[in-house]
Amino acid sequence: MTRRAILGALVVGMLGAAFAVPARAVEPGGKHAVEPKRAGVPFTGVRFESTRDRVELSGWWFEGRPGSPVLVLMPRGKGTMADLLPSVREFSTRGYTVMTFDYRDFGPGSPGETDSLRNVIFASRWVNDGEGALRFAREKAAGRPVFAWGQDLGGQVAVAAGARARSNVDGIACEGLFRTTQEQLRWNGTSNDPDVIRRHRMLVDGKDEPLSAVPMLQVPLFVVIAMKDDVTPPAATREVVRRSLSIIDRFTMPAAGHDGAELLPGYYDQVANFFKRLAAAIAPPPAQP
């Protein structure tokens, strides 16, 4: 390592110790704050299995108009799928069938052992859950395009699940992405605990790390760049997506932070229009008379 690199690392370490941002570990909710009928869209409860370890999970399916593309909303790292109901309503009014679900460890019926998740920011078992949701949606969609959208933890899960197999999803939209879990732990100030480092090495398959998953993507990716994001900084997100070989669309939001970007004007229109363009490209040509 060069003298300049060593000096830079020391400066970053000192700044991290002095101004470390919150750890942003997951905070599962044990009950739904609101019921799905509050979305104002007809829904049915669904059950499906995660991939790889076949854990049974539950979700809500909000059927749109006939033939509408299906959009799977990957939950954030806090609360439950009920917190996504405002987003369900926004995407439904823009012409999508929508599915939400709870990761294991989240929602009613989960173990509720939040102490066991202290300082955990990402785990491949949640990617198994997201992949299971996508494959369930693919089967239920019956030939319609299937897309994924996620913020916070949901963005990392969507990218990793989409990278596992081309058939899982037809397009992804996300916000900030960290490079690797270990780097993110250093950024948020929790890497001084050896147990936290060790746990994440056990919990995360290296292939699911954004830095590894993004280059494996074979579908278009829409990335929202929130310029005031202090948890997954824009520079890290740009570095990750720069490695993609797939089509990348970027939407920069100067006033947006890590939370609440979807509340700013234009957010849902930009994401929905990205999926609309993909759906039009996927659609088979009209039958000739």
C-alpha positions as CSV (number, residue, x, y, z in Angstrom):
1,M,0.0,0.0,0.0
2,T,1.4,3.4,-0.9
3,R,2.0,6.1,1.7
4,R,-0.8,8.2,0.3
5,A,-3.3,5.2,0.5
6,I,-2.2,4.6,4.1
7,L,-2.8,8.2,5.0
8,G,-6.2,8.2,3.3
9,A,-7.2,5.1,5.2
10,L,-6.2,6.6,8.5
11,V,-8.2,9.8,7.8
12,V,-11.3,7.8,6.9
13,G,-10.9,5.7,10.0
14,M,-10.6,8.8,12.2
15,L,-13.6,10.4,10.6
16,G,-15.6,7.2,10.9
17,A,-14.8,7.1,14.6
18,A,-15.7,10.7,15.2
19,F,-18.8,11.0,12.9
20,A,-20.0,7.5,12.4
21,V,-23.6,7.4,11.0
22,P,-26.2,5.2,12.7
23,A,-25.6,1.5,12.2
24,R,-28.9,1.1,10.3
25,A,-29.3,-2.5,11.5
26,V,-32.6,-4.1,10.6
27,E,-35.5,-3.4,12.9
28,P,-38.2,-6.0,12.3
29,G,-41.8,-5.2,13.2
30,G,-43.8,-7.9,14.9
31,K,-47.2,-6.6,13.8
32,H,-48.7,-4.7,10.8
33,A,-49.3,-1.0,11.6
34,V,-52.2,-0.9,9.1
35,E,-54.3,-3.5,7.2
36,P,-53.9,-4.1,3.4
37,K,-57.4,-2.9,2.7
38,R,-56.1,0.6,3.5
39,A,-54.3,0.5,0.1
40,G,-57.7,0.8,-1.5
41,V,-56.9,-2.0,-4.0
42,P,-58.4,-5.5,-4.0
43,F,-56.0,-7.9,-2.5
44,T,-55.5,-11.6,-1.5
45,G,-53.2,-13.1,1.0
46,V,-50.6,-15.4,-0.6
47,R,-48.1,-17.9,0.8
48,F,-44.9,-19.1,-0.9
49,E,-41.5,-20.6,-0.1
50,S,-38.0,-19.0,-0.1
51,T,-35.5,-20.5,-2.4
52,R,-32.6,-22.7,-1.1
53,D,-34.0,-23.3,2.4
54,R,-37.7,-23.5,1.7
55,V,-39.0,-21.3,4.5
56,E,-42.7,-20.6,4.2
57,L,-43.5,-16.9,3.9
58,S,-46.6,-14.7,3.5
59,G,-47.5,-11.8,1.4
60,W,-50.2,-9.7,-0.2
61,W,-51.2,-9.7,-3.8
62,F,-52.9,-6.6,-5.2
63,E,-54.3,-7.5,-8.6
64,G,-54.4,-4.7,-11.2
65,R,-56.2,-4.6,-14.5
66,P,-56.0,-7.6,-16.8
67,G,-52.6,-8.0,-18.4
68,S,-50.9,-5.5,-16.1
69,P,-47.2,-6.1,-15.3
70,V,-46.4,-7.4,-11.8
71,L,-44.2,-5.4,-9.5
72,V,-42.7,-7.1,-6.4
73,L,-41.9,-4.6,-3.6
74,M,-39.0,-5.7,-1.6
75,P,-39.4,-4.6,2.0
76,R,-37.1,-2.2,3.8
77,G,-35.0,-3.2,6.8
78,K,-37.5,-1.8,9.3
79,G,-41.1,-2.6,10.2
80,T,-43.2,-4.9,8.0
81,M,-44.7,-5.1,4.5
82,A,-47.6,-3.0,5.8
83,D,-45.3,0.0,5.7
84,L,-45.2,-0.4,1.9
85,L,-48.9,0.2,1.5
86,P,-48.5,3.8,0.4
87,S,-46.2,2.6,-2.3
88,V,-48.6,-0.2,-3.3
89,R,-51.3,2.5,-3.9
90,E,-48.9,4.7,-5.9
91,F,-47.8,1.9,-8.2
92,S,-51.3,0.4,-8.5
93,T,-52.7,3.7,-9.7
94,R,-50.0,3.7,-12.4
95,G,-51.2,0.5,-13.8
96,Y,-49.3,-2.3,-12.0
97,T,-50.3,-5.5,-10.2
98,V,-48.3,-5.3,-7.0
99,M,-47.0,-7.9,-4.5
100,T,-45.5,-7.3,-1.1
101,F,-44.3,-9.8,1.5
102,D,-42.5,-10.1,4.8
103,Y,-39.0,-11.5,5.1
104,R,-38.5,-14.2,7.7
105,D,-37.8,-12.5,11.0
106,F,-40.3,-9.8,10.1
107,G,-44.1,-9.5,10.6
108,P,-46.7,-11.5,12.6
109,G,-45.6,-15.0,13.4
110,S,-41.9,-14.2,13.2
111,P,-39.7,-15.2,16.2
112,G,-39.4,-11.6,17.3
113,E,-35.9,-12.2,18.5
114,T,-34.7,-8.7,17.7
115,D,-31.7,-9.1,20.0
116,S,-30.3,-11.8,17.6
117,L,-30.4,-9.2,14.8
118,R,-28.5,-6.5,16.6
119,N,-26.1,-4.8,14.2
120,V,-27.2,-7.1,11.3
121,I,-27.5,-5.0,8.1
122,F,-27.8,-7.7,5.4
123,A,-28.1,-11.5,5.1
124,S,-28.4,-13.9,2.3
125,R,-31.4,-15.6,3.9
126,W,-33.4,-12.5,3.0
127,V,-32.2,-12.8,-0.6
128,N,-33.6,-16.3,-0.5
129,D,-36.9,-14.8,0.6
130,G,-36.8,-12.1,-2.2
131,E,-36.0,-14.7,-4.8
132,G,-38.8,-16.9,-3.6
133,A,-41.2,-13.9,-3.9
134,L,-40.0,-13.2,-7.5
135,R,-40.4,-16.8,-8.6
136,F,-43.9,-17.0,-7.0
137,A,-44.8,-13.8,-8.8
138,R,-43.4,-15.2,-12.1
139,E,-45.7,-18.2,-11.8
140,K,-48.8,-16.3,-10.8
141,A,-48.2,-13.6,-13.4
142,A,-48.8,-16.2,-16.1
143,G,-46.6,-14.6,-18.8
144,R,-46.8,-11.0,-17.7
145,P,-43.5,-9.1,-17.1
146,V,-42.3,-9.2,-13.5
147,F,-40.3,-6.4,-12.0
148,A,-38.7,-5.6,-8.6
149,W,-38.4,-2.4,-6.6
150,G,-36.6,-1.8,-3.3
151,Q,-35.3,0.8,-1.0
152,D,-32.7,0.4,1.9
153,L,-32.4,-3.4,2.5
154,G,-34.9,-4.0,-0.2
155,G,-32.6,-2.5,-2.9
156,Q,-29.7,-4.8,-1.9
157,V,-32.1,-7.8,-1.8
158,A,-33.7,-7.0,-5.2
159,V,-30.3,-6.7,-6.9
160,A,-28.9,-9.9,-5.4
161,A,-32.1,-11.9,-6.1
162,G,-32.2,-10.6,-9.7
163,A,-28.5,-11.5,-10.2
164,R,-29.0,-15.2,-9.2
165,A,-30.9,-16.1,-12.3
166,R,-32.0,-14.2,-15.5
167,S,-35.4,-15.8,-15.3
168,N,-36.1,-14.3,-11.8
169,V,-37.1,-10.8,-12.9
170,D,-37.3,-8.6,-16.0
171,G,-36.1,-5.3,-14.5
172,I,-35.1,-3.8,-11.2
173,A,-35.3,-0.3,-9.6
174,C,-33.5,0.5,-6.4
175,E,-31.9,3.3,-4.5
176,G,-28.5,3.5,-2.6
177,L,-26.3,0.4,-2.8
178,F,-23.3,-0.3,-0.6
179,R,-20.3,-2.1,-2.1
180,T,-19.8,-4.9,0.4
181,T,-21.2,-5.6,3.8
182,Q,-17.8,-5.4,5.4
183,E,-17.1,-2.0,3.9
184,Q,-20.5,-0.8,5.0
185,L,-19.8,-1.9,8.6
186,R,-16.7,0.2,8.5
187,W,-18.6,3.1,7.1
188,N,-21.3,3.0,9.8
189,G,-18.9,2.5,12.6
190,T,-19.7,-1.0,13.8
191,S,-16.6,-2.8,12.4
192,N,-14.8,-2.3,15.7
193,D,-16.8,-5.3,17.1
194,P,-15.1,-8.5,15.9
195,D,-18.4,-10.5,16.5
196,V,-20.3,-8.2,14.1
197,I,-17.7,-8.8,11.4
198,R,-17.7,-12.5,12.0
199,R,-21.5,-12.8,12.0
200,H,-21.8,-11.1,8.6
201,R,-19.2,-13.3,7.1
202,M,-21.4,-16.2,8.1
203,L,-24.7,-14.6,7.1
204,V,-23.7,-13.2,3.7
205,D,-22.8,-15.2,0.6
206,G,-20.2,-13.3,-1.3
207,K,-22.1,-13.6,-4.5
208,D,-25.0,-11.7,-3.0
209,E,-22.8,-8.6,-2.2
210,P,-23.8,-5.7,-4.5
211,L,-20.3,-5.4,-5.8
212,S,-20.5,-9.0,-6.9
213,A,-24.2,-9.2,-7.9
214,V,-24.5,-6.1,-10.1
215,P,-21.9,-7.3,-12.7
216,M,-24.0,-10.5,-12.9
217,L,-27.2,-8.8,-13.7
218,Q,-28.7,-9.5,-17.1
219,V,-31.7,-7.2,-16.8
220,P,-32.0,-3.4,-16.9
221,L,-31.5,-1.5,-13.7
222,F,-32.9,1.8,-12.6
223,V,-31.0,3.5,-9.9
224,V,-32.2,6.5,-7.8
225,I,-29.2,8.6,-6.7
226,A,-30.2,10.4,-3.5
227,M,-27.6,13.1,-3.1
228,K,-28.1,13.5,0.7
229,D,-27.9,9.8,1.4
230,D,-25.5,9.4,4.4
231,V,-26.0,5.7,4.8
232,T,-25.3,4.4,1.3
233,P,-23.5,7.5,-0.2
234,P,-23.9,8.4,-3.9
235,A,-20.2,7.7,-4.6
236,A,-20.5,4.1,-3.4
237,T,-23.7,3.6,-5.4
238,R,-22.1,5.0,-8.6
239,E,-19.0,2.8,-8.1
240,V,-21.2,-0.3,-7.8
241,V,-23.4,0.3,-10.8
242,R,-20.4,1.3,-12.9
243,R,-19.5,-2.4,-13.0
244,S,-22.8,-3.4,-14.6
245,L,-22.9,-4.9,-18.0
246,S,-26.7,-4.4,-18.2
247,I,-28.6,-1.3,-19.2
248,I,-28.5,1.3,-16.4
249,D,-30.9,4.3,-16.0
250,R,-30.1,6.8,-13.3
251,F,-32.4,9.4,-11.7
252,T,-30.6,11.9,-9.5
253,M,-32.5,13.6,-6.7
254,P,-30.5,16.5,-5.1
255,A,-32.8,16.9,-2.1
256,A,-33.3,13.3,-1.2
257,G,-31.7,11.4,1.7
258,H,-31.6,7.8,2.6
259,D,-35.2,7.8,3.7
260,G,-38.2,9.4,2.1
261,A,-37.1,9.9,-1.5
262,E,-40.4,8.4,-2.6
263,L,-42.2,11.4,-1.0
264,L,-40.6,13.9,-3.3
265,P,-42.3,15.0,-6.6
266,G,-41.6,12.8,-9.6
267,Y,-40.3,9.8,-7.8
268,Y,-43.0,7.3,-8.6
269,D,-43.5,8.6,-12.1
270,Q,-39.9,8.1,-12.9
271,V,-39.8,4.5,-11.6
272,A,-43.2,3.5,-13.1
273,N,-42.2,5.0,-16.5
274,F,-39.0,2.9,-16.5
275,F,-40.9,-0.3,-16.0
276,K,-43.5,0.9,-18.5
277,R,-40.8,1.2,-21.2
278,L,-39.5,-2.3,-20.3
279,A,-42.9,-3.8,-20.4
280,A,-43.5,-2.3,-23.9
281,A,-40.2,-3.8,-25.1
282,I,-41.1,-7.2,-23.7
283,A,-44.6,-7.3,-25.0
284,P,-45.0,-9.6,-28.1
285,P,-45.8,-7.9,-31.3
286,P,-49.5,-7.5,-32.2
287,A,-51.0,-10.3,-34.2
288,Q,-51.2,-9.6,-37.9
289,P,-54.7,-9.6,-39.4
